[in-house]
């Protein structure tokens, strides 16, 4: 490194350790700055946090001259952390007391950008013979509460960017902007997991093999997880046939991930969520791959059989939401062909035998009653 590289500003360096087996270690961050340059540095007062804990961020000032007021923007993840309060650091408060100065904390101002929540905090020294702070001193403590532990980076921090710059005024009312760095982390202990993935509703698939864009929630699609104790954790589905189930307590016992699609067989998959480290299980974000939801179970009994055929035939040519498998506004040949294609299939975990005939009449008889010919492979 050359002196010229830091003459006009800080130089940031990130080292990513890797062993001979190509295993990556935690990145190590360095900042090089010209000796005597004013800067601020943030650090956390906790080494480890979990859901419900407090996290306190302290901004430390270095090489400032005659500072009488200052402020900064602190970025944080608003879905993980909730702002609690801002206080003077004891070091700054003691300086004011020893010099017969009063200190006014600015009211916090809240805003957001595309990635983070932001709180702007600051403080001012006041007094008849106010003198500014010169040198190094801890300035302000900002405290947050951990309101969600759906955070899966081992080395935790408040959010993207943290603090970029610190702005202060000196005794001559000159505004000074100095760079700010945060190299500190804490261990984030997560005990809840997120499961996500895609579902494949047969009646809503494009011929090219991808799901059509639909209001799947409005169509009655449900995604949920069932724990070993029987407790149900409801998830969400979106218009692209994606699901997400959050806040699953980590466990060494599997969850059953279930997708229900009206007019289709339910699909289910057992998964164990959480990653083990040093004998303890921590939260994770886990993708689950599910079997397709097979179309044709219009009565929702877990099998596709003659009972479904009979109900489709009864509503054929009508607008019946329950029997209209592909939700195109009419019960027609498209719907009954799904039943024909999947006739006698059984959903996962269902211990019921499908019924092949209603008396002497089977599937082909009902098709012919509608003027339809059975397919060749039926």
Backbone torsions as a table, in degrees:
resi	resn	phi	psi	omega
1	UNK	NA	138.4	-179.1
2	UNK	-105.9	150.3	179.5
3	UNK	-56.6	-35.9	-177.3
4	UNK	-61.9	-24.1	-177.2
5	UNK	-70.9	-22.2	179.9
6	UNK	-116.6	6.2	-178.1
7	UNK	-66.1	-35.8	-176.0
8	UNK	-103.1	6.5	179.7
9	UNK	158.0	173.1	-177.0
10	UNK	-68.2	153.0	173.9
11	UNK	-118.0	123.4	179.6
12	UNK	-100.1	137.4	-178.8
13	UNK	-133.0	130.8	178.4
14	UNK	-120.5	125.1	177.2
15	UNK	-109.3	128.0	178.1
16	UNK	-108.8	100.7	-177.8
17	UNK	-69.2	141.8	179.6
18	UNK	-145.9	136.8	-179.0
19	UNK	-94.5	-177.3	-176.1
20	UNK	-66.8	-19.5	177.5
21	UNK	-91.9	11.7	179.7
22	UNK	64.2	25.6	173.5
23	UNK	-82.7	126.9	-179.4
24	UNK	-85.7	138.6	172.5
25	UNK	-100.3	-177.4	178.6
26	UNK	-68.9	137.5	178.1
27	UNK	-63.5	145.9	176.9
28	UNK	-115.3	125.7	-175.3
29	UNK	-106.3	135.6	175.8
30	UNK	-129.4	148.8	171.0
31	UNK	-130.6	128.2	178.5
32	UNK	-108.1	131.6	-176.2
33	UNK	-142.3	147.0	-178.6
34	UNK	-60.8	134.6	-178.9
35	UNK	-56.7	132.6	178.9
36	UNK	91.5	-8.3	179.4
37	UNK	-70.8	139.6	176.9
38	UNK	-74.1	135.4	176.5
39	UNK	-158.3	165.7	175.6
40	UNK	-121.6	151.0	179.8
41	UNK	-137.1	135.1	179.2
42	UNK	-100.3	146.1	174.4
43	UNK	-147.9	162.7	-178.4
44	UNK	-107.1	146.6	-178.1
45	UNK	-88.0	-7.1	179.8
46	UNK	-109.7	147.3	174.7
47	UNK	-95.2	-23.4	-175.6
48	UNK	-150.4	136.9	177.9
49	UNK	-136.5	156.6	175.9
50	UNK	-145.2	178.6	-178.7
51	UNK	-54.0	130.4	179.0
52	UNK	92.0	-13.4	179.7
53	UNK	-78.1	165.3	172.7
54	UNK	-99.7	147.3	174.9
55	UNK	-124.2	124.8	179.6
56	UNK	-114.3	124.8	178.7
57	UNK	-102.8	129.9	179.0
58	UNK	-116.0	132.7	175.0
59	UNK	-100.7	123.6	-179.1
60	UNK	-106.6	132.4	-179.0
61	UNK	-99.0	141.6	-177.7
62	UNK	-135.3	129.1	175.0
63	UNK	62.2	28.1	175.8
64	UNK	-78.2	161.0	-178.6
65	UNK	-130.4	119.2	173.8
66	UNK	55.2	43.2	179.6
67	UNK	-73.3	129.0	175.2
68	UNK	-117.7	-16.7	175.4
69	UNK	-157.7	155.3	179.0
70	UNK	-163.4	159.3	178.7
71	UNK	-154.4	162.9	177.9
72	UNK	-157.5	158.5	175.4
73	UNK	-97.7	128.9	178.7
74	UNK	-114.8	118.0	178.6
75	UNK	-85.3	141.1	176.3
76	UNK	-151.3	157.5	179.6
77	UNK	-82.0	106.1	-173.2
78	UNK	-67.6	-19.7	177.5
79	UNK	-86.8	-10.2	178.9
80	UNK	-107.2	-37.7	-175.3
81	UNK	-120.8	146.4	175.0
82	UNK	-121.8	128.0	-179.8
83	UNK	-61.4	136.0	177.6
84	UNK	-111.6	-56.1	179.5
85	UNK	-166.6	170.6	175.1
86	UNK	-129.3	137.5	-179.6
87	UNK	-138.4	157.2	171.1
88	UNK	-68.2	138.0	170.6
89	UNK	-65.8	146.9	-176.9
90	UNK	-56.7	-34.0	-178.4
91	UNK	-65.4	-42.2	179.4
92	UNK	-71.0	-40.9	179.5
93	UNK	-63.4	-40.1	178.8
94	UNK	-66.3	-36.8	177.2
95	UNK	-60.7	-44.9	179.6
96	UNK	-63.4	-42.8	-178.7
97	UNK	-64.3	-44.1	-178.8
98	UNK	-65.7	-23.3	-178.4
99	UNK	-109.3	17.9	177.5
100	UNK	54.1	43.5	178.1
101	UNK	-113.7	148.3	172.2
102	UNK	-100.5	156.2	-179.3
103	UNK	-126.8	132.6	176.1
104	UNK	-109.7	122.0	174.0
105	UNK	-83.2	133.4	174.8
106	UNK	-69.1	145.8	171.6
107	UNK	-66.1	134.6	179.5
108	UNK	-63.9	141.8	178.1
109	UNK	-117.3	130.3	-175.0
110	UNK	-108.9	141.7	178.0
111	UNK	-153.6	-179.8	179.8
112	UNK	-143.6	153.4	167.5
113	UNK	-122.8	-163.6	-176.1
114	UNK	-69.9	-16.6	-173.3
115	UNK	-120.6	-28.5	-168.4
116	UNK	-139.6	163.0	162.4
117	UNK	-87.8	152.8	-175.9
118	UNK	-134.3	134.0	170.7
119	UNK	-120.7	130.7	177.7
120	UNK	-101.9	122.9	-177.1
121	UNK	-129.8	158.5	179.3
122	UNK	-173.9	177.1	-179.6
123	UNK	-156.7	158.1	-178.9
124	UNK	-135.1	141.9	172.9
125	UNK	-88.4	139.3	179.2
126	UNK	-136.9	142.4	178.6
127	UNK	171.3	159.9	-175.9
128	UNK	-62.1	-37.2	178.9
129	UNK	-123.4	54.7	-174.7
130	UNK	-62.1	127.7	173.0
131	UNK	-112.5	150.1	-177.1
132	UNK	-86.5	167.2	176.4
133	UNK	-83.5	130.4	176.2
134	UNK	-127.6	132.1	179.2
135	UNK	109.4	-136.5	-174.9
136	UNK	-117.4	135.5	-179.4
137	UNK	-166.1	140.2	170.9
138	UNK	-72.5	135.6	-167.6
139	UNK	-104.7	-66.9	-170.5
140	UNK	-136.5	145.2	173.0
141	UNK	-111.2	127.7	177.4
142	UNK	-117.5	125.2	-173.9
143	UNK	-113.0	139.0	178.3
144	UNK	-127.7	159.9	172.8
145	UNK	-109.9	139.1	175.6
146	UNK	-79.0	109.4	-176.2
147	UNK	-103.2	-7.5	174.9
148	UNK	-150.6	142.0	177.3
149	UNK	-112.0	29.3	174.8
150	UNK	-83.7	60.6	-176.9
151	UNK	-136.9	124.5	-166.9
152	UNK	-122.2	17.8	169.8
153	UNK	-87.5	129.2	-178.4
154	UNK	-61.6	-40.3	178.4
155	UNK	-93.9	109.1	-173.8
156	UNK	-89.9	153.3	169.5
157	UNK	-152.6	173.9	-174.2
158	UNK	-71.3	-28.9	-179.0
159	UNK	165.1	-174.3	-176.1
160	UNK	-66.9	126.1	173.1
161	UNK	87.5	-43.1	-178.2
162	UNK	68.7	-102.7	177.7
163	UNK	-131.0	129.4	180.0
164	UNK	-91.8	-45.5	-177.3
165	UNK	-142.7	160.7	174.1
166	UNK	-123.2	131.9	-178.8
167	UNK	-113.4	129.2	177.5
168	UNK	-137.0	160.7	174.7
169	UNK	-112.6	140.6	178.3
170	UNK	-98.4	-174.6	-174.3
171	UNK	-67.1	-14.5	176.2
172	UNK	-98.8	14.3	179.7
173	UNK	64.0	19.2	174.4
174	UNK	-78.9	134.8	178.5
175	UNK	-88.9	129.1	-178.1
176	UNK	-123.5	130.0	178.0
177	UNK	-112.3	124.6	-178.0
178	UNK	-123.3	151.1	179.9
179	UNK	-70.9	155.2	-179.2
180	UNK	-131.3	140.2	-178.2
181	UNK	-129.6	147.8	174.0
182	UNK	-133.5	109.9	177.2
183	UNK	-109.4	-3.7	-174.6
184	UNK	-85.2	151.8	177.4
185	UNK	-141.4	169.6	169.3
186	UNK	-135.1	160.2	177.0
187	UNK	-81.6	126.1	-179.4
188	UNK	-100.0	118.4	-178.7
189	UNK	-97.2	107.8	178.9
190	UNK	-102.3	133.6	178.7
191	UNK	-120.6	16.2	176.5
192	UNK	-132.3	149.2	-176.1
193	UNK	-119.8	162.9	173.9
194	UNK	-121.4	132.5	175.0
195	UNK	-115.1	133.9	-178.9
196	UNK	-144.5	167.2	178.6
197	UNK	167.7	-166.5	178.8
198	UNK	-116.7	149.3	171.0
199	UNK	-115.4	157.7	-172.2
200	UNK	-125.0	86.8	-179.7
201	UNK	-81.7	112.5	-169.6
202	UNK	-54.4	-39.9	-175.7
203	UNK	-76.4	-5.5	-178.7
204	UNK	-123.0	29.9	179.5
205	UNK	-102.6	136.1	174.0
206	UNK	-70.5	152.3	-179.2
207	UNK	-60.6	-21.3	178.2
208	UNK	-80.8	-5.4	172.8
209	UNK	104.3	5.4	178.2
210	UNK	-113.8	153.8	-177.9
211	UNK	-70.5	143.0	176.1
212	UNK	-72.4	153.0	176.5
213	UNK	-76.8	118.5	-177.3
214	UNK	-145.6	160.4	171.9
215	UNK	-81.9	80.0	-173.2
216	UNK	-66.3	-32.9	175.6
217	UNK	-63.5	-44.5	178.1
218	UNK	-64.9	-27.2	177.9
219	UNK	-78.8	-6.9	176.8
220	UNK	97.0	12.2	178.2
221	UNK	-70.5	136.6	-179.8
222	UNK	-126.9	138.5	174.5
223	UNK	-124.8	129.9	179.2
224	UNK	-156.9	163.1	176.4
225	UNK	-117.3	143.9	177.8
226	UNK	-120.8	122.7	-178.6
227	UNK	-78.4	171.6	179.3
228	UNK	-63.5	-23.9	178.5
229	UNK	-87.9	2.7	179.2
230	UNK	90.2	-6.9	-179.5
231	UNK	-69.9	140.4	-176.7
232	UNK	-106.3	135.7	177.4
233	UNK	-119.3	110.8	-176.3
234	UNK	-78.1	143.4	178.3
235	UNK	-115.1	-169.5	179.5
236	UNK	-124.2	155.2	174.4
237	UNK	-128.1	150.5	178.5
238	UNK	-118.9	-177.7	-173.9
239	UNK	-73.5	-8.4	179.9
240	UNK	-103.5	18.4	179.3
241	UNK	62.5	40.0	174.4
242	UNK	-112.7	145.6	179.3
243	UNK	-126.8	158.3	176.7
244	UNK	-148.5	132.8	177.4
245	UNK	-125.2	119.9	-173.5
246	UNK	-111.5	171.5	173.9
247	UNK	59.1	38.9	174.6
248	UNK	-85.1	117.2	176.7
249	UNK	-60.2	132.2	-178.8
250	UNK	-66.3	146.2	-175.7
251	UNK	-158.9	154.3	173.8
252	UNK	-85.2	-0.6	176.5
253	UNK	-100.8	142.5	-173.7
254	UNK	-73.9	152.1	168.5
255	UNK	-99.0	152.4	171.9
256	UNK	-103.2	117.5	179.3
257	UNK	-92.5	123.9	-170.3
258	UNK	-125.6	134.1	174.1
259	UNK	-121.8	121.8	176.8
260	UNK	-109.5	126.7	177.0
261	UNK	-124.6	121.1	179.0
262	UNK	-52.9	136.5	180.0
263	UNK	79.9	4.1	-177.6
264	UNK	-129.1	158.0	170.4
265	UNK	-68.9	140.9	175.7
266	UNK	-69.2	143.7	174.2
267	UNK	-114.8	146.0	-176.7
268	UNK	-145.7	149.2	-179.8
269	UNK	-147.1	131.1	177.5
270	UNK	-89.5	131.3	-180.0
271	UNK	-140.3	149.4	172.1
272	UNK	-104.7	124.5	-176.9
273	UNK	-107.6	144.8	-178.2
274	UNK	115.8	147.7	178.6
275	UNK	-115.3	137.8	-176.2
276	UNK	-91.9	135.4	176.2
277	UNK	-146.5	122.2	179.5
278	UNK	53.8	39.3	176.0
279	UNK	81.5	2.9	179.7
280	UNK	-119.5	147.0	-178.6
281	UNK	-99.7	130.7	179.6
282	UNK	-118.5	160.7	-179.7
283	UNK	-68.9	160.6	177.7
284	UNK	-155.8	167.0	171.3
285	UNK	-105.2	113.2	-171.4
286	UNK	-117.9	131.1	175.5
287	UNK	-90.1	136.8	-178.5
288	UNK	-118.0	135.5	179.6
289	UNK	-107.2	118.2	-173.9
290	UNK	-109.2	153.5	172.5
291	UNK	-69.8	155.0	179.8
292	UNK	-62.3	150.9	169.4
293	UNK	-83.2	114.7	-174.8
294	UNK	-83.7	132.2	-175.0
295	UNK	-80.7	144.9	172.9
296	UNK	134.2	-14.6	-177.9
297	UNK	-88.3	78.9	-173.5
298	UNK	-78.0	-22.1	179.5
299	UNK	-96.6	0.0	171.4
300	UNK	67.4	29.0	-179.5
301	UNK	-97.4	5.9	175.2
302	UNK	89.3	0.2	176.3
303	UNK	-135.1	154.2	175.9
304	UNK	-109.9	108.9	-173.4
305	UNK	-146.8	-163.8	-174.8
306	UNK	-64.5	-24.5	178.1
307	UNK	-66.0	-35.9	176.0
308	UNK	-70.5	-39.8	177.8
309	UNK	-58.4	-48.1	-177.4
310	UNK	-58.4	-40.5	-178.6
311	UNK	-70.9	-38.0	176.6
312	UNK	-63.9	-44.0	-179.5
313	UNK	-61.1	-39.2	-178.3
314	UNK	-64.6	-28.7	-176.9
315	UNK	-109.6	11.7	-175.6
316	UNK	-60.2	132.2	-180.0
317	UNK	83.7	1.6	-177.6
318	UNK	-111.9	166.2	175.4
319	UNK	-95.0	92.1	-179.9
320	UNK	-124.9	114.0	-172.3
321	UNK	-62.2	-37.1	-177.0
322	UNK	-70.2	-35.8	-177.3
323	UNK	-91.1	-14.3	-178.8
324	UNK	-81.9	90.9	-170.6
325	UNK	-62.3	-43.9	-177.1
326	UNK	-93.9	6.2	173.3
327	UNK	54.4	44.3	176.9
328	UNK	-99.5	8.6	174.4
329	UNK	98.6	-2.6	-179.8
330	UNK	-153.7	142.3	174.2
331	UNK	-85.4	114.5	-172.5
332	UNK	-143.6	-163.7	-176.1
333	UNK	-59.8	-36.5	-179.6
334	UNK	-56.2	-42.8	-177.5
335	UNK	-67.1	-47.4	-177.0
336	UNK	-71.1	-24.7	177.4
337	UNK	-68.6	-29.6	174.1
338	UNK	-62.1	-42.7	179.1
339	UNK	-64.9	-42.4	178.5
340	UNK	-59.3	-44.9	-177.6
341	UNK	-63.5	-37.0	-173.3
342	UNK	-109.7	18.8	-174.3
343	UNK	-57.2	132.3	177.6
344	UNK	74.6	13.2	173.7
345	UNK	-80.2	151.9	-174.5
346	UNK	-125.2	138.9	179.2
347	UNK	-72.3	161.2	-178.3
348	UNK	-62.5	132.9	176.9
349	UNK	78.4	0.1	-178.6
350	UNK	-83.2	126.9	-178.5
351	UNK	-106.7	43.7	-179.3
352	UNK	-124.0	135.9	178.5
353	UNK	-84.5	132.7	176.6
354	UNK	-68.7	147.9	179.8
355	UNK	-94.2	122.7	-174.7
356	UNK	-83.9	-32.8	-176.1
357	UNK	-135.4	153.7	172.9
358	UNK	-109.4	97.6	-169.9
359	UNK	66.8	-131.7	179.1
360	UNK	-83.8	-8.2	-172.8
361	UNK	-92.3	132.0	176.5
362	UNK	-112.3	-170.1	-177.0
363	UNK	-56.2	-47.1	-176.8
364	UNK	-62.1	-35.3	178.7
365	UNK	-63.3	-42.0	-179.6
366	UNK	-69.8	-37.5	176.5
367	UNK	-60.8	-47.1	-178.5
368	UNK	-65.7	-28.7	177.4
369	UNK	-67.1	-20.5	177.6
370	UNK	-96.7	2.2	-178.5
371	UNK	82.2	20.4	-178.6
372	UNK	-109.3	145.3	177.4
373	UNK	-97.8	138.0	175.9
374	UNK	-61.0	148.3	175.7
375	UNK	-69.8	160.9	-173.0
376	UNK	-62.7	-35.9	-175.3
377	UNK	-91.1	10.5	177.3
378	UNK	-90.9	NA	NA
